[in-house]
Amino acid sequence: MPTYAYACKDCDHAFDIVQSFSDSSLTECPECQGALRKKFNSVGVVFKGSGFYRTDSRDAKGSTVSAAPAAPSPAPAAAPATAAASS
């Protein structure tokens, strides 16, 4: 179950409470019976390390995104023919 943070608008009392997703939000401060507001914090999931981003290096055969076809390379220039010395 997630933990929600609340703060009182009147007395600035702040507290955290564990509530189910289906529970309704609290509206009354337990200290002064004033109006509460729900505080929203940053997301609790942090992705650290390599492998989480599209730009990370990874094995090409394990990737689900196909790579763009490579441009055809130009034909190698022919070496100048040299006259073979005949004997």
Secondary structure, 3 states (H helix, E strand, C coil): CCEEEEEECCCCCEEEEECCCCCCCCCECCCCCCEEEEECCCCCCCCCCCCCCCCCCCCHHHCCCCCCCCCCCCCCCCCCCCCCCCC
